[in-house]
Amino acid sequence: MTQQPLNRKARRGRIFPELIMSPEEIAKEEADKKAFSDRCRPIFERLRPQLIEDYYNWFLVIEPDSEDYFIDRDSMAAVQKALAKHPQRIFFTYRINETGVCGRL
């Protein structure tokens, strides 16, 4: 007995089509992220010269409203310290080096 091949149609499309964002929503989110980053960067630039000697390549987590910062060798440990003090806030993470970049490009 031979089996006939099944003619299945490939279904194409989004898994959750109801979660599609409009271009305006995407642009607004990007603008919000940029504005938040622009608030954190001056704090990092002010702290970097003081910290780069003793904490090179450690992680620096900044909460821009209070200007509190948290330092640790591990990024998640630094975030946990920040969340312990400010549980409902959003943070920005930098690496204490010449550029502040955390990962590879």
RAPEHU-V448695 format. One line per field, one symbol per residue. ss: DSSP state (2 for helix, 1 for strand, 0 for the rest). phi: phi as a letter, one per 30 degrees, with the letter a starting at -180 (. if undefined). psi: psi as a letter, one per 40 degrees, with the letter a starting at -180 (. if undefined). Layout:
# RAPEHU-V448695
ss=???
phi=???
psi=???
This chain:
# RAPEHU-V448695
ss=000000000000000022200022222222222222222222222222222000000011111000011111002222222222200000011110000000000
phi=.ccdddccddcckddbddcdcdedddddddddddddddddeddddddeddcddcbdidcbcccddcidbbbadcdddddddddddbdcccbbcbcdadciddbcc
psi=hihhihghhhhiaidgdeehiiddddddddddddddddddddddddddddedddfheiihhhhddefiihhidhdddddddddddgdeiiihhihgaddehdai.
